[in-house]
Amino acid sequence: MKNIGPQSAKWLAAVGVVTKKDLEDLGAVNAFRLMRKHGYNVTPVMLYALQGAIMDLHWNRLPGKLKDDLRARARADE
C-alpha cells in the first residue's frame, strides 16, 4: 500500500489490517485509533498516510481541509 512502510505494516497487521481492502473497510480514522489503543506511537502523519493509502495518494498531497477533518475525527471520543 502507498505510504505504508514495513513498521507501519506490522502495526496494521497487529490490529487486523493486512490488505488495502481491510483498510478501506475499517477507514483511516478507525485504523489509527486501533493502532493508538494498542500502544503504538502514531502521529498525525500516520493518519494522513492511512488516508493516502486508501486514496492511492502520497500523504503530503492530501488537501489541508481533509487533514483537519481527519485530525478532528481522530480526536473525537477521546
Secondary structure, DSSP 8 states (H G I E B T S, - for coil): -TT--HHHHHHHHHTT--SHHHHHHH-HHHHHHHHHHTT----HHHHHHHHHHHHTS-GGGS-HHHHHHHHHHHHTT-
